[in-house]
């Protein structure tokens, strides 16, 4: 957060009023008991229940004690009790709210169900009930109020933690084999602290009112101790003859409550304003010799990734359905393969399943799933996590969500080396700086000390690529890595992926909806539609030799220098079908200009048309017998 912006908020009318009120409140809590205790205790039989006067601005109570002095003295106890309520309530809430993240799925669900039940129960009623169990007195009041407050914080924690748990950097951490506890403490809790702090601040005012209410009802602070609620209980019976005795603690309670509500509002504004490598490139490595990854077995075709008949099934409203069906993927070392298709074609789900990142309730299944020649399905979870963590790098669409906003960039890169290579803190940081330099980030030593929000969008994406390079990956899965970037930065990032592939021999699986992006660096293209691969071809054949009408339509929608800008760009009429309601036959038939009756009845299988070329179409645009060379458009 920019210091100038913080000052800007603090100097605003809201900031000035809040700070003034907080200073007065804290000063009163500190100085009140020090300077006014004697006066507050002084009994005057000559001035019982007297009205306001110059000597007693709010009159006296039933024992002739000065109400104003007692109100000032009671500030400390009232505030301390409210702070204790919120402190205990928030701590318990965070503890319970994060349990579902740490525990398994079933235990987590039980906790969430219990939470929902408790939140539905009125908090004050629950506190009153608990106060009777704990017994009268300040301790019982604090505990009962804190327990009454905890469920709402637990649910807030659970909701925000769940959203963070789906973030790309948490997925990446899971893939790297980082433990649940470490994910919780390093990635989840730091990123949910802001809403918790803001809510906790606002809740202090509510806790103040509630604890005063309990004291007023006789459950809270007991004589001779007194807080504002206790004073209110003493002063209220004489409200018509001596209003000052009830008025003073009421005004104090309202002002203190207002102060914390304003403080919460100010915090919201301040925090809200803050959001709005050669991989294994040996020549840039510094520090100790990096531990080489275990030499993997090789499959006959030397594929880095080999997936066959991959199907992903997800729950639906009526029955489960499969947005990815029978997908085959093979990638060789140093090869860049593009996977293209419109939104909903299943390409990202395919990528996540290939990275073994499909999580319940989604289920992925494949007949073959090998990474660097090792069967991921047959491996022990621990070995699989290690292999994935050291061999696979993920680059996501949103560079901001790829990096943990609460950790310095260098630190989060370094954690990869610490987790997988057992590198010391210093060695890991040196390697992080190397990787930042390798992805062309200038002044990498300085940049490593900065937070992601201090990076531009392009730098963040390069930093997330650098993070993937910390563990010398054999395969980089880049899911829409340039979608959030402007054209110039897009070119830089694509160039970087290409360089990494060339220099380090890493294979790249590039997922994109943009055919132009894929054709820029990929050598082979896999086209997906409605969850299936409908065509696979070399990138050079895209322009003139696409066999599938869908591929051809995607290519036609890319503008180039010769595109007539006076007419609208070609687009594909209609929308892709939802995976849960696919038409019989070819899924593209409702949008296809070549569709025949057969197309609407029988689904075409993916068949080889020529070497390195296959398509799933009854009426391909390329005559199969001609092969790729000298292809002509079939009539
Ligand atoms: S099978 Fe028929 S409907 Fe499907 S893409 Fe080919 S020609 Fe079009």
Boltz pocket constraint, residues with backbone or C-beta under 6 A from the ligand:
constraints:
  - pocket:
      binder: B
      contacts: [[A, 548], [A, 549], [A, 550], [A, 586], [A, 587], [A, 588], [A, 589], [A, 590], [A, 592], [A, 593], [A, 594], [A, 595], [A, 596], [A, 599], [A, 602], [A, 604], [A, 616], [A, 617], [A, 618], [A, 619], [A, 620]]
      max_distance: 6.0
